[in-house]
């Protein structure tokens, strides 16, 4: 049993009357980020069944031969998050002609039909369409416990008499679950790091950049990082123009202004608020002696 990747390439199946038991359960594994689509559909003149996606949640529609009314219910659990989910739909009782249907996602109750439906015997003689309008991956799909093979050729002869046979399809799905290579085009700007999240990407931005694609420069000067100086915003960074007597990346250090003084002829350097002054010996004068 294999996973497969679908891109609106529906597969058609037929049981050819081989189902000996009524259909009281449908199960599948899915992985997608599509919010809307059709997962499984079958119908005859009076009856039909459809399971799909609506606004990221599962929706089930059905009509049995006892009524012309279409019944529908949705799950309260979103499944279009790029993770694998196990979906189970089953009848409350397989012993009575009509019963309510339960929907579970990953083993948790997710929905319940308000109306009862029959055992959907029409699956035995109807064409079943899988992934008719769906982009994403599907794992094991079963109707009434019977496996639907993705490959056109059966890998192994089905041990049971009941089986669904491939009878057509737009094109073959890709075996294995794969997504579009979202990071191949290097979408993250300004040296951002791209992470592929299955048909979705995330950019981790470097210092000084933000936005969905790291396209927006952060104005670091808003945070007033320069303790004793004036901040100047630059692309992806900033710089501080320090006041006299201060140094460091953020002008946070008191500078030794006399370390590189220009006092000559034995003059002594004395730090001042605006820089330094030179104290000259008796026989010299001027700003730098």
URSULKA-V847980 format. One record per run of one state. SS is the DSSP state (~ for helix, > for strand, _ for the rest). FROM is the first residue (numbers start at 1). TO is the last residue. Records with the same first field share a line. If there is no record, write none. Layout:
BEGIN
SS: FROM-TO + FROM-TO
END
This chain:
BEGIN
_: 1-3 + 8-10 + 15-24 + 32-36 + 44-47 + 55-56 + 64-70 + 79-84 + 92-98 + 100-100 + 106-107 + 113-116 + 118-120 + 125-126 + 134-134 + 144-145 + 148-164 + 170-173 + 176-192 + 197-200 + 205-208 + 211-215 + 218-219 + 224-228 + 235-236 + 243-245 + 248-252 + 255-267 + 273-274 + 280-289
>: 4-7 + 11-14 + 25-31 + 37-43 + 48-54 + 57-63 + 71-78 + 85-91 + 99-99 + 101-105 + 108-112 + 117-117 + 127-133 + 135-143 + 146-147 + 165-169 + 174-175 + 193-196 + 201-204 + 209-210 + 216-217 + 229-234 + 237-242 + 246-247 + 253-254 + 268-272 + 275-279
~: 121-124 + 220-223
END
